[in-house]
Structures are given as C-alpha cells and as structure tokens.
Amino acid sequence: MSKIDFDKIVDRRGTGALKWDKYGDSDVIPMWVADMEFETSPAIIDFIRQRLDHAILGYTKAPASLNTAVQTYLREHHGCTIDPDWLVWVPGVVPAVAVACETAGEPDDEILVFTPVYHPLLLLPPKKHRNRVDVPLSYEKGSNGEGGRWVIDFDAFEKAITKKSRILLLCSPHNPAGMMFSREELRRLTEICHTRNITIISDEIHCDLVLHPAKKHVTTSVAAEDLQNQVITLMSPSKTFNLAGANASFAVIPDPERRQRFADACLYTVPIVPTLSYTAAEAAYRSGWEWHSQLIDYLRGNLSVIKQTVNETPGLWMDDTEATYLAWINTSELPVQDAFDFLLKAGVGLSPGAQFGDPGYQRLNFACSRTQLLQGLERIKGAIEKL
Ligand SMILES: Cc1ncc(COP(=O)(O)O)c(C=O)c1O
C-alpha cells in the first residue's frame, strides 16, 4: 500500500460531524470526542462501494464471513481463541454496556467502576436503576524521572464489594488515562470477580491503539483464560479504523447463559446493526491493517510532539499515553478557576476531566493532522504563557 497522507486536512464542517458542529462557525479547534480527523482506509471505502452495487439495504445479520474474520483477528492480534457462536453484534459499545447493566441482577444491585473513566460508564448504571459504586484508581508517582501510572487499588476494590455487587465495568486500555493494565492486574481482578460472582464487562474498544513501543494489549479473558466465562468483552473496529458513524461492535460472551440473557435483552430494544456497518467491519478486519500500521506510526509522532509541549508548559504535565489517541493532561496547577473554560477561550475545545470524574485534568484528542495539533498546542501554550 502506498503511503497514507495523514497530514491531509479534511474539512468536516457541514457534514454533520458531532465534533465540529459543537463549535459552529467559531474558530475553536475541536479536540474532544473520540473520533479521528483522518479518512478511513481506502480498502474499507472500496468494500462499501461494492456492497452498494446491490441496492437493497434491508435487515441484515452478521455474515458468517465477518464472524470468521473476527475470529481470525482475535487470534492473530490478541492471542484470543473464540468460537464464532460467542459473538453478539450490537450497533455500539455503549448500547452493549447499557444492556449489560440492565441484565445485572435486580434494580438497586451494585455495579462497580474504577474512576476516573469514560463517562458513559459512570452514567449508565444509575440510568439502568443500578447503584454505581466508584472505586478510585490509585496514582503511583514515578521515580528517577519516570512518569507515574494509574493502577488498581485491590484493597479498595475488595472492600467495595458487597453481596449486591453484580458487575464490574472495566475500561482497558483506559480512557481517559491512556494506560494499559498489566496481565497480572487483570488476572488478579478476574480471580476476585470469579470468587465473588461478579461479571466483568471489559470495554476494550481501544485495544488496537497501542502506542507504547514495548507493550501489547492483554485481553481480560486471555489474562485469565480458565475464568473467561466471568467476562463479557466488548470490542469494535470503530476507534481503530475511524468508523464511529458506521458502527458494528461485538460482545464476546463465552458463557452460554450470560450470552442468552444479553442477546434476549438486546432484542427489540437495541437496533440491529446497519448493513453497511457490517460491510465496513469485515473490510476493516480483512484489509485495513496496512493503513492501521501507518496510523500507529503517525499517532506516535503526534504523541511525542504533545508530550514535549505539555511537559515544557508551566502548570501542565502528562504521563505517557500507552494506548488510545487521548492525552490526559493535568491542569490542576494552572492559576485559573476553570481550566476547560480557560482553554476554550484560547480556542481549543477539550473534554473536561470532571466529566470522567477528575476535575484536575483535561483530555485532548490528538488523532488529527500534525498541523492542527501544533496549532492547538500553540494556542494552549500561548494562553498559559500570558497568565
Ligand atoms: C472506552 C470507550 N467505550 C466506548 C466508546 C463508544 O463506543 P460506541 O461508539 O461504539 O458506542 C468510546 C468512545 O469514545 C470509548 O472511549
């Protein structure tokens, strides 16, 4: 495949793009919601065009060839062996989390979640009439000039478990902190959940966006393969290949009883996956990997630019983003009342950390052209230097 031009600036205004419409005609650079400013792989677009030669877009079920493509993908990329029958397709990971919450025990039962975290995981338990129990991740400061990292506080986790605990919502790799849990952490977590009969809903949507050169994503169900019935894994090509608007996501549910309950709860409440989303997903898993490998290189380049600028700007700091294209920037030392608002006034639209449960941070989406990234960073740095 020839070189993909990730420097290309694509004007998304007037296309209904959520990210851009938020700020209308203003010149704010939107660096919030997690989609990318890059055109998806040409191979995916070709597949969709071909599918349109058959001009009926009726109700569609996941083709067997797609399930096989996912089985191959999971084996080759994540060392995960599945039976295609374990797959339940849904039009998004968030609806899948909603269904999982709904099927967890009775109203008022408890759903555990590590905080901070991607905000729908905070919002969905109460929406589904379950009690959310927050377990803060613990921040370990780095030594010898090394960055710090967020880790699971196992004592706090075990203390938070009660007879009413039914589900743990896990985000791995982690949005917004951008770190990857270790195999040991995931194994230990699964063992505890198995003992206490808590189902782990493992949202692994960012699993193919590993930027750390020496790390590999560990799927929760692989970290504790013998206990995999305890886990519902949620994945999707939508972040990896920038297909959020053509979403076909899947749940991997090895346990037949959990799978049936989940599939029954989806029926007539969650819309079926659109035909072209299935097409895009199959094209992505079969033919998108060369594009993806160039994407990762480009994102790594963006990450080093952002780390350098952030860490040399007074009042800001960030740790390594091991995975995702989201920088979790600590702004708590800035001498301003509301850092999100201050940076918005400087012309950069970030995601406020408070949304994810930590007001001391802002989240910046760096999946954009280098030019746009530099422009955003200049605005941030320039505004702070004037303080
Ligand atoms: C951790 C995580 N889960 C789920 C989603 C959204 O998934 P979907 O669009 O498939 O509902 C996102 C999007 O940013 C995310 O970061």
The ligand as a MOL file (V3000), in Angstrom:
LIG
                    3D

  0  0  0     0  0            999 V3000
M  V30 BEGIN CTAB
M  V30 COUNTS 16 16 0 0 0
M  V30 BEGIN ATOM
M  V30 1 C -13.9190 3.4040 26.2780 0
M  V30 2 C -14.9690 3.6880 25.2520 0
M  V30 3 N -16.0210 2.8660 25.1420 0
M  V30 4 C -16.9840 3.0940 24.2390 0
M  V30 5 C -16.9310 4.1840 23.3870 0
M  V30 6 C -18.0280 4.4440 22.4160 0
M  V30 7 O -18.4190 3.3000 21.7920 0
M  V30 8 P -19.5550 3.2690 20.7110 0
M  V30 9 O -19.4460 4.4900 19.8640 0
M  V30 10 O -19.2870 2.0100 19.9860 0
M  V30 11 O -20.8470 3.2200 21.4640 0
M  V30 12 C -15.8590 5.0650 23.4760 0
M  V30 13 C -15.8020 6.2580 22.6290 0
M  V30 14 O -15.0940 7.1810 22.8590 0
M  V30 15 C -14.8500 4.8050 24.4170 0
M  V30 16 O -13.7830 5.5960 24.5330 0
M  V30 END ATOM
M  V30 BEGIN BOND
M  V30 1 1 1 2
M  V30 2 1 2 3
M  V30 3 2 2 15
M  V30 4 2 3 4
M  V30 5 1 4 5
M  V30 6 1 5 6
M  V30 7 2 5 12
M  V30 8 1 6 7
M  V30 9 1 7 8
M  V30 10 2 8 9
M  V30 11 1 8 10
M  V30 12 1 8 11
M  V30 13 1 12 13
M  V30 14 1 12 15
M  V30 15 2 13 14
M  V30 16 1 15 16
M  V30 END BOND
M  V30 END CTAB
M  END
